[in-house]
């Protein structure tokens, strides 16, 4: 059997992968969607002048990880951490208890 024939047998439709309830792809898509929703909720809570410069990077080990390429905005986010955590926890209870702000060279585009 040639390599191209082997590859064709391994190729699966995305819908087939999505139908696998316990598969990794549905969990990954759900996590990405949740992070996107959290990013939008954060953006709604921030001053319109700084919101475009901040992204939710991840939620891990009880920490909401934010990134910004602008150091003064990072400082402001750290100062506003208690308010942001309290506000966002109303919609996302128990997801995180801390805020971790990281200064990054660039931001990924919003989805």
N, C-alpha and C positions, 0 to 999 in steps of 0.2 A: 504494500500500500504506500503510495507516495505521500510526501509531506502535505501537499495541498488537499488530498483526500482526507488525511487525518484531521487537518484543521477544520474542514467542512463538517466533519462529524462532531467536533467539539463546539461548534458555533451554536448558540442558543438565542432564541428570540428574547428580547427584554421582557415581554409580557410573561414568558415562561419563568424567568427569574423572579419577577414580581409576584407570581402566584405561589412561590415557595414561601409559605408563611414564616418559617423559622430561618429563612436564608439571610445572608449578610446584606444583600442589596436592599431589601425593604427596610432593615434596621438603619442602614447608612442613610437612605433617603429620608427617613423619619427624623433622624438626628439633624441632618442638614436643614430640613424644613423648620425644625424647632429652633435651631440657631439663627436662621433667617428671621423668624418671628421675633425672637428675643432682640436681634439687632434692630428691627423696626421699632419695637417697644422702647429700647434705649434711645434711639434717634428722636422719638416723640418726646422724651423726657429732657433731652439736652437743649441748650440754647441753640437757636437756628444758626448762629455764627460758628459753633464748634461741631455740631452734629455731622457735617460732611467729612470731618477729619477723624472720626472715631468709628471703629468696627468692633463687633463682638468676634473674638478669635476662637473662643472655646469655652466650655464649662467642664472643669475637671477637678476632682478631689474637693468639691465644695467651693471652688473658686470660679467666679466669673472673670474670664480673661479678656481684657480689652486691649486694642492696639491703636496707636496714633503715631504719625511721624513728627508731630509738633510737641516738643518737650513742655512748653508752658501749658498746653492743653492737658498733657499727662498729669502735671501738678494740680491743675484745677479738678480733674477727674478724681484724683486721690483725696482732695479736700471735700468733694461732694459725695464720696463713697457711701457714708451712712445714709444719706437721703436717697441715693440711687438704689442701694440695696433694698431699703425699706419699700420704696415705690415698686420696684420690679418684682419683689417677693410676693406682692399681692396677686399678681398674675401667674407667677412661677414659684409657688410655695415649696420650700425644702430643696430647691435645685442648687442653691449656693448660699453661702453665708459671708463670703469675703469677696473683695474686688482686687484683682491683680492688673495693674496698668503697665503695659510694655511699650517702649518707644521703638518703632520700627522704621526702616528707611522709606518704605512705601506702604500704601494700603491696597488691599485687593478691591476690585470693583464690587459695588453692591449688586446682588443678584436680582 
